[in-house]
């Protein structure tokens, strides 16, 4: 009877370990605020990870969030009508972490 309890305990422990391994947060997030030279928010600016289909537009306060980014190093292109396009090279995205880029 004790062997069955021990075996059952190990099985439960293994299932919990497998659950946390399978559902671990393996993607990152990029967020920030885009402002012009006068420190005013740029509404509707496009923030894109070059070479991917991932991106976002800024809100009325200039904030953006890009979710579910595979870990890696990316170039980020920021563009908006009436402004010069800016590319920020070498932005590192880490698994389970939030990266800030203003």
OpenMM code with the backbone's topology and positions (N, CA, C; nanometers):
from openmm import Vec3, app, unit

residues = "UNK UNK UNK UNK UNK UNK UNK UNK UNK UNK UNK UNK UNK UNK UNK UNK UNK UNK UNK UNK UNK UNK UNK UNK UNK UNK UNK UNK UNK UNK UNK UNK UNK UNK UNK UNK UNK UNK UNK UNK UNK UNK UNK UNK UNK UNK UNK UNK UNK UNK UNK UNK UNK UNK UNK UNK UNK UNK UNK UNK UNK UNK UNK UNK UNK UNK UNK UNK UNK UNK UNK UNK UNK UNK UNK UNK UNK UNK UNK UNK UNK UNK UNK UNK UNK UNK UNK UNK UNK UNK UNK UNK UNK UNK UNK UNK UNK UNK UNK UNK UNK UNK".split()
positions = [
    Vec3(0.0826, -0.1192, 0.0000),
    Vec3(0.0000, 0.0000, 0.0000),
    Vec3(0.0876, 0.1264, 0.0000),
    Vec3(0.1972, 0.1252, 0.0782),
    Vec3(0.2845, 0.2413, 0.0835),
    Vec3(0.3521, 0.2666, -0.0503),
    Vec3(0.3873, 0.1603, -0.1204),
    Vec3(0.4499, 0.1750, -0.2520),
    Vec3(0.3545, 0.2430, -0.3497),
    Vec3(0.2284, 0.2097, -0.3417),
    Vec3(0.1281, 0.2709, -0.4296),
    Vec3(0.1171, 0.4202, -0.3993),
    Vec3(0.1173, 0.4584, -0.2736),
    Vec3(0.1106, 0.6001, -0.2356),
    Vec3(0.2335, 0.6762, -0.2852),
    Vec3(0.3492, 0.6149, -0.2696),
    Vec3(0.4734, 0.6787, -0.3154),
    Vec3(0.4718, 0.6931, -0.4663),
    Vec3(0.4322, 0.5891, -0.5373),
    Vec3(0.4244, 0.5933, -0.6831),
    Vec3(0.3246, 0.7001, -0.7286),
    Vec3(0.2107, 0.7062, -0.6634),
    Vec3(0.1098, 0.8067, -0.6965),
    Vec3(0.1637, 0.9479, -0.6715),
    Vec3(0.2339, 0.9660, -0.5624),
    Vec3(0.2932, 1.0968, -0.5314),
    Vec3(0.3925, 1.1397, -0.6378),
    Vec3(0.4770, 1.0466, -0.6823),
    Vec3(0.5739, 1.0771, -0.7885),
    Vec3(0.5036, 1.1117, -0.9196),
    Vec3(0.3964, 1.0411, -0.9499),
    Vec3(0.3216, 1.0686, -1.0732),
    Vec3(0.2608, 1.2089, -1.0695),
    Vec3(0.2041, 1.2462, -0.9573),
    Vec3(0.1466, 1.3801, -0.9432),
    Vec3(0.2556, 1.4859, -0.9572),
    Vec3(0.3700, 1.4650, -0.8940),
    Vec3(0.4817, 1.5581, -0.9028),
    Vec3(0.5291, 1.5728, -1.0477),
    Vec3(0.5394, 1.4616, -1.1201),
    Vec3(0.5826, 1.4652, -1.2595),
    Vec3(0.4818, 1.5397, -1.3468),
    Vec3(0.3531, 1.5195, -1.3215),
    Vec3(0.2506, 1.5905, -1.3999),
    Vec3(0.2584, 1.7410, -1.3770),
    Vec3(0.2776, 1.7840, -1.2537),
    Vec3(0.2919, 1.9269, -1.2259),
    Vec3(0.4160, 1.9835, -1.2934),
    Vec3(0.5257, 1.9099, -1.2892),
    Vec3(0.6491, 1.9554, -1.3540),
    Vec3(0.6295, 1.9679, -1.5040),
    Vec3(0.5647, 1.8709, -1.5646),
    Vec3(0.5385, 1.8744, -1.7080),
    Vec3(0.4490, 1.9924, -1.7433),
    Vec3(0.3482, 2.0195, -1.6623),
    Vec3(0.2573, 2.1314, -1.6863),
    Vec3(0.3337, 2.2636, -1.6878),
    Vec3(0.4189, 2.2858, -1.5903),
    Vec3(0.4931, 2.4120, -1.5839),
    Vec3(0.5942, 2.4236, -1.6970),
    Vec3(0.6499, 2.3110, -1.7402),
    Vec3(0.7441, 2.3139, -1.8519),
    Vec3(0.6740, 2.3454, -1.9823),
    Vec3(0.5594, 2.2832, -2.0051),
    Vec3(0.4877, 2.3040, -2.1309),
    Vec3(0.4267, 2.4431, -2.1424),
    Vec3(0.3809, 2.4968, -2.0310),
    Vec3(0.3110, 2.6231, -2.0354),
    Vec3(0.3927, 2.7399, -1.9816),
    Vec3(0.5229, 2.7247, -1.9788),
    Vec3(0.6111, 2.8325, -1.9343),
    Vec3(0.6041, 2.9486, -2.0344),
    Vec3(0.6243, 3.0686, -1.9864),
    Vec3(0.6214, 3.1864, -2.0714),
    Vec3(0.7511, 3.1913, -2.1511),
    Vec3(0.7450, 3.1558, -2.2785),
    Vec3(0.8649, 3.1493, -2.3603),
    Vec3(0.8728, 3.2649, -2.4588),
    Vec3(0.7884, 3.3626, -2.4446),
    Vec3(0.7879, 3.4784, -2.5336),
    Vec3(0.8105, 3.6041, -2.4517),
    Vec3(0.8472, 3.7121, -2.5202),
    Vec3(0.8726, 3.8379, -2.4525),
    Vec3(0.7757, 3.9462, -2.4960),
    Vec3(0.7948, 4.0658, -2.4407),
    Vec3(0.7075, 4.1794, -2.4680),
    Vec3(0.7933, 4.3035, -2.4881),
    Vec3(0.7524, 4.3878, -2.5829),
    Vec3(0.8182, 4.5157, -2.6075),
    Vec3(0.7153, 4.6248, -2.5857),
    Vec3(0.7513, 4.7241, -2.5066),
    Vec3(0.6593, 4.8334, -2.4781),
    Vec3(0.7369, 4.9635, -2.4627),
    Vec3(0.6666, 5.0734, -2.4738),
    Vec3(0.7313, 5.2033, -2.4577),
    Vec3(0.6385, 5.3163, -2.4975),
    Vec3(0.6989, 5.4333, -2.5146),
    Vec3(0.6237, 5.5541, -2.5507),
    Vec3(0.7034, 5.6294, -2.6560),
    Vec3(0.6351, 5.6724, -2.7610),
    Vec3(0.6981, 5.7444, -2.8703),
    Vec3(0.6592, 5.8916, -2.8603),
    Vec3(0.7600, 5.9778, -2.8454),
    Vec3(0.7397, 6.1220, -2.8326),
    Vec3(0.8155, 6.1948, -2.9426),
    Vec3(0.7693, 6.3149, -2.9773),
    Vec3(0.8431, 6.3956, -3.0742),
    Vec3(0.9499, 6.4782, -3.0020),
    Vec3(1.0189, 6.5639, -3.0772),
    Vec3(1.1285, 6.6428, -3.0194),
    Vec3(1.0815, 6.7411, -2.9129),
    Vec3(0.9503, 6.7721, -2.9116),
    Vec3(0.8943, 6.8631, -2.8106),
    Vec3(0.8322, 6.7875, -2.6934),
    Vec3(0.8606, 6.6576, -2.6846),
    Vec3(0.8094, 6.5707, -2.5773),
    Vec3(0.6578, 6.5529, -2.5833),
    Vec3(0.5997, 6.5676, -2.7030),
    Vec3(0.4562, 6.5448, -2.7236),
    Vec3(0.4390, 6.4040, -2.7811),
    Vec3(0.3341, 6.3322, -2.7397),
    Vec3(0.3139, 6.1967, -2.7915),
    Vec3(0.2827, 6.1971, -2.9408),
    Vec3(0.3355, 6.0987, -3.0121),
    Vec3(0.3035, 6.0808, -3.1532),
    Vec3(0.1932, 5.9755, -3.1599),
    Vec3(0.0741, 6.0199, -3.1970),
    Vec3(-0.0429, 5.9328, -3.2031),
    Vec3(-0.0406, 5.8536, -3.3338),
    Vec3(-0.0625, 5.7231, -3.3263),
    Vec3(-0.0720, 5.6397, -3.4453),
    Vec3(0.0603, 5.6058, -3.5109),
    Vec3(0.1717, 5.6241, -3.4421),
    Vec3(0.3014, 5.5842, -3.4977),
    Vec3(0.3067, 5.4323, -3.5073),
    Vec3(0.3719, 5.3832, -3.6110),
    Vec3(0.3881, 5.2392, -3.6288),
    Vec3(0.5207, 5.1949, -3.5693),
    Vec3(0.5161, 5.0919, -3.4864),
    Vec3(0.6356, 5.0331, -3.4261),
    Vec3(0.6397, 4.8878, -3.4731),
    Vec3(0.7382, 4.8547, -3.5548),
    Vec3(0.7451, 4.7223, -3.6170),
    Vec3(0.8787, 4.6553, -3.5907),
    Vec3(0.8749, 4.5234, -3.5699),
    Vec3(0.9978, 4.4453, -3.5614),
    Vec3(1.0348, 4.4062, -3.7038),
    Vec3(1.1473, 4.4589, -3.7513),
    Vec3(1.1908, 4.4389, -3.8891),
    Vec3(1.2080, 4.2891, -3.9168),
    Vec3(1.1548, 4.2447, -4.0298),
    Vec3(1.1671, 4.1054, -4.0687),
    Vec3(1.0615, 4.0144, -4.0099),
    Vec3(0.9643, 4.0713, -3.9374),
    Vec3(0.8548, 3.9925, -3.8800),
    Vec3(0.7226, 4.0576, -3.9183),
    Vec3(0.6148, 3.9952, -3.8769),
    Vec3(0.4821, 4.0550, -3.8934),
    Vec3(0.4334, 4.1143, -3.7618),
    Vec3(0.5230, 4.1309, -3.6656),
    Vec3(0.4866, 4.1804, -3.5330),
    Vec3(0.5025, 4.3314, -3.5258),
    Vec3(0.4023, 4.3969, -3.4680),
    Vec3(0.4098, 4.5409, -3.4527),
    Vec3(0.2868, 4.5937, -3.3810),
    Vec3(0.2850, 4.7258, -3.3633),
    Vec3(0.1733, 4.7919, -3.2960),
    Vec3(0.1713, 4.9382, -3.3377),
    Vec3(0.0583, 5.0020, -3.3132),
    Vec3(0.0456, 5.1460, -3.3332),
    Vec3(0.0326, 5.2114, -3.1964),
    Vec3(0.0836, 5.3332, -3.1849),
    Vec3(0.0757, 5.4039, -3.0573),
    Vec3(-0.0661, 5.4553, -3.0332),
    Vec3(-0.1003, 5.4685, -2.9060),
    Vec3(-0.2326, 5.5197, -2.8692),
    Vec3(-0.2297, 5.6722, -2.8585),
    Vec3(-0.3342, 5.7314, -2.8019),
    Vec3(-0.3451, 5.8773, -2.7932),
    Vec3(-0.2407, 5.9408, -2.7018),
    Vec3(-0.1758, 5.8605, -2.6206),
    Vec3(-0.0712, 5.9113, -2.5317),
    Vec3(0.0681, 5.8725, -2.5806),
    Vec3(0.0749, 5.8041, -2.6958),
    Vec3(0.2028, 5.7646, -2.7527),
    Vec3(0.2549, 5.6295, -2.7053),
    Vec3(0.1754, 5.5564, -2.6280),
    Vec3(0.2179, 5.4259, -2.5758),
    Vec3(0.1868, 5.3138, -2.6744),
    Vec3(0.2699, 5.2100, -2.6729),
    Vec3(0.2479, 5.0909, -2.7549),
    Vec3(0.2910, 4.9676, -2.6771),
    Vec3(0.2392, 4.8521, -2.7178),
    Vec3(0.2770, 4.7234, -2.6596),
    Vec3(0.2765, 4.6202, -2.7720),
    Vec3(0.3832, 4.5420, -2.7808),
    Vec3(0.3893, 4.4293, -2.8733),
    Vec3(0.4096, 4.3041, -2.7886),
    Vec3(0.3173, 4.2089, -2.7991),
    Vec3(0.3182, 4.0878, -2.7173),
    Vec3(0.3647, 3.9666, -2.7975),
    Vec3(0.3954, 3.8600, -2.7266),
    Vec3(0.4262, 3.7288, -2.7856),
    Vec3(0.5412, 3.7326, -2.8858),
    Vec3(0.6494, 3.7976, -2.8488),
    Vec3(0.7668, 3.8075, -2.9356),
    Vec3(0.8628, 3.6931, -2.9015),
    Vec3(0.9015, 3.6124, -3.0019),
    Vec3(1.0017, 3.5094, -2.9743),
    Vec3(1.1331, 3.5739, -2.9286),
    Vec3(1.2018, 3.5147, -2.8318),
    Vec3(1.3286, 3.5717, -2.7852),
    Vec3(1.4278, 3.5862, -2.8998),
    Vec3(1.5038, 3.6948, -2.8958),
    Vec3(1.6040, 3.7196, -2.9983),
    Vec3(1.6438, 3.8658, -2.9993),
    Vec3(1.7212, 3.9014, -3.0999),
    Vec3(1.7659, 4.0398, -3.1166),
    Vec3(1.7024, 4.0921, -3.2445),
    Vec3(1.6382, 4.2074, -3.2343),
    Vec3(1.5601, 4.2633, -3.3436),
    Vec3(1.6008, 4.4080, -3.3712),
    Vec3(1.5749, 4.4504, -3.4955),
    Vec3(1.5779, 4.5914, -3.5297),
    Vec3(1.4326, 4.6384, -3.5258),
    Vec3(1.4094, 4.7543, -3.4654),
    Vec3(1.2741, 4.8071, -3.4502),
    Vec3(1.2614, 4.9330, -3.5347),
    Vec3(1.1604, 4.9356, -3.6227),
    Vec3(1.1364, 5.0514, -3.7091),
    Vec3(1.0161, 5.1292, -3.6570),
    Vec3(1.0389, 5.2599, -3.6356),
    Vec3(0.9342, 5.3493, -3.5861),
    Vec3(0.9073, 5.4511, -3.6956),
    Vec3(0.7816, 5.4577, -3.7395),
    Vec3(0.7488, 5.5502, -3.8473),
    Vec3(0.6114, 5.6126, -3.8245),
    Vec3(0.5976, 5.7334, -3.8765),
    Vec3(0.4706, 5.8039, -3.8711),
    Vec3(0.4706, 5.9114, -3.9789),
    Vec3(0.3564, 5.9380, -4.0351),
    Vec3(0.3452, 6.0409, -4.1388),
    Vec3(0.3884, 6.1748, -4.0804),
    Vec3(0.4749, 6.2444, -4.1531),
    Vec3(0.5230, 6.3750, -4.1091),
    Vec3(0.6492, 6.3702, -4.0252),
    Vec3(0.6985, 6.2493, -3.9972),
    Vec3(0.8193, 6.2332, -3.9159),
    Vec3(0.9188, 6.1454, -3.9907),
    Vec3(1.0456, 6.1641, -3.9621),
    Vec3(1.1488, 6.0803, -4.0196),
    Vec3(1.1443, 5.9418, -3.9546),
    Vec3(1.1550, 5.8368, -4.0370),
    Vec3(1.1567, 5.6998, -3.9857),
    Vec3(1.2857, 5.6761, -3.9077),
    Vec3(1.2705, 5.6078, -3.7945),
    Vec3(1.3869, 5.5759, -3.7113),
    Vec3(1.3953, 5.4247, -3.6960),
    Vec3(1.5161, 5.3713, -3.7077),
    Vec3(1.5394, 5.2286, -3.6848),
    Vec3(1.6347, 5.2145, -3.5668),
    Vec3(1.5902, 5.1404, -3.4667),
    Vec3(1.6727, 5.1112, -3.3489),
    Vec3(1.7226, 4.9687, -3.3662),
    Vec3(1.8534, 4.9536, -3.3763),
    Vec3(1.9133, 4.8222, -3.4036),
    Vec3(1.9505, 4.7495, -3.2747),
    Vec3(1.9407, 4.6178, -3.2796),
    Vec3(1.9912, 4.5345, -3.1709),
    Vec3(1.9093, 4.5355, -3.0434),
    Vec3(1.7771, 4.5413, -3.0541),
    Vec3(1.6916, 4.5379, -2.9350),
    Vec3(1.6745, 4.3924, -2.8931),
    Vec3(1.7155, 4.3606, -2.7712),
    Vec3(1.7108, 4.2224, -2.7219),
    Vec3(1.5765, 4.1972, -2.6529),
    Vec3(1.5098, 4.0908, -2.6987),
    Vec3(1.3856, 4.0449, -2.6372),
    Vec3(1.4165, 3.9127, -2.5675),
    Vec3(1.3843, 3.9054, -2.4381),
    Vec3(1.4118, 3.7857, -2.3586),
    Vec3(1.2814, 3.7167, -2.3202),
    Vec3(1.2860, 3.5858, -2.3069),
    Vec3(1.1694, 3.5067, -2.2699),
    Vec3(1.1159, 3.5481, -2.1330),
    Vec3(0.9863, 3.5724, -2.1265),
    Vec3(0.9219, 3.6055, -1.9994),
    Vec3(0.9555, 3.7432, -1.9461),
    Vec3(1.0174, 3.8289, -2.0265),
    Vec3(1.0608, 3.9604, -1.9811),
    Vec3(0.9938, 4.0706, -2.0644),
    Vec3(0.9839, 4.1893, -2.0064),
    Vec3(0.9356, 4.3067, -2.0774),
    Vec3(1.0554, 4.3951, -2.1091),
    Vec3(1.0690, 4.4317, -2.2358),
    Vec3(1.1746, 4.5232, -2.2798),
    Vec3(1.1105, 4.6580, -2.3061),
    Vec3(1.1722, 4.7654, -2.2557),
    Vec3(1.1201, 4.9010, -2.2739),
    Vec3(1.2025, 4.9741, -2.3792),
    Vec3(1.1338, 5.0371, -2.4745),
    Vec3(1.1993, 5.1138, -2.5791),
    Vec3(1.1177, 5.2389, -2.6030),
    Vec3(1.1735, 5.3537, -2.5651),
    Vec3(1.1073, 5.4819, -2.5855),
    Vec3(1.1737, 5.5554, -2.6998),
] * unit.nanometer
topology = app.Topology()
chain = topology.addChain("A")
for resn in residues:
    res = topology.addResidue(resn, chain)
    for name in ("N", "CA", "C"):
        topology.addAtom(name, app.Element.getBySymbol(name[0]), res)
